[in-house]
Amino acid sequence: MKIQKEHIVNYNKKGIENHNQNFDFLANKLTNQGNDVNAIVSKLADFQVAIPSWALGAGGTRFGRFSFFGEPSNLEQKIEDIGVLHSLTQTAGAVSLHIPWDIPSDYNAIKEKANALDIKFDAVNSNTFQDQKDASESYKYGSLSNTSQAVREQAIQHNLDVIKIGDKLGSKALTVWLADGSCFPGQNNFQTAFQNTQDSLIDIYKGLPNDWKMLVEYKPYEPNFYSTVIQDWGASLMLANGCGDKAYTLVDLGHHLPNSNIEQIVSILQLKGKLGGFHFNDSKYGDDDLTVGSIKPYALFLIFNELVYGMQNNPQNPDLAWMIDASHNVKDPLEDLIQSLEAIQEAYAKALLIDQAALKAAQIDNDVVKCQEILQGAYRTDVRPLLEKARLERGGALSPIQAYRALDVRNSLIKERGKNTVATGL
Ligand SMILES: [Mn+2]
């Protein structure tokens, strides 16, 4: 299914007058406060977030999975779904593939399809947390960290294969997330597991094309519940540094213990030029994979404040690979992703409103109250008219969720694909 541009234009007609009034009012206020509104709108329009290929089917838990029907059953259809998201939001201009769930059968056809929908291939993700059908070795007790050299070699080879697949599509980064760890004390020798992981990553790194990055993701627990080999940003940074300049840490919002100061983590990694990617989601308890901004929108704003500061002040840090890494089982996945994209843009827009010069002056004066006023002044601004403007200028929908429903997208997908299709993934 492809959404026709004129359908969006027609849908927008109903709300355009209201939008113009709201935008003019806000733009006027922000301009008087010293903001360059056009520059903010164009930054929002340029900000693109990759959609992971595994987030387009209904999400699940280990207890069950409830379909919303009309799921994409192959990679072509997954890219079409991202095309739907992108045409409405103008923010989802990239896909992040998971291998082996999404190995293209026809590379040229996939590239053409993505190109026609203005979708780029972002980081490719390897999978050494599940056993594959014809594999000779099992990852039951780990992959890159495994005590068995044969298992480690199989996992290294898989990552090298993923790089080759990504290279054919125009990807420029490999994301490595390991489930490796232990469930019981004494099961693993921590030092051996870490050293094996480092050595394996170095072998993968040697196969990385020159213009590629390796992104090392961390997670404190799950699926292992006693120890995880790459459990935090310190472990990730050590491993990245052990590989070389093209290896970076990847921060996933949900991969922290409760109340971790994630904004401080991204800040220091950018200072050191080592933040390579960021995965968005939200959580109440752990790695809940909830819609971005649904639980802790202020924390997301504080993280964006540091990301914006880094983008403006840390030329030593590369452009980041942005991706949504969430999928919840009680929402239509496409509606869930639209809400996440909106929340990301909202936090970004609010962070762009922070008067950095005034904040710096207040910090030097140790005017703690003023520092808080500056941050919260930006946070309390209703920036949605700016988001609407950024979407409108690129041909997107004033309200992507309302347009998605008004255009009856899910029912069209069900008519096209049937009820019982199932997307690959967890
Ligand atoms: Mn992630």
Boltz pocket constraint, residues with backbone or C-beta under 6 A from the ligand:
constraints:
  - pocket:
      binder: B
      contacts: [[A, 217], [A, 252], [A, 279], [A, 325]]
      max_distance: 6.0
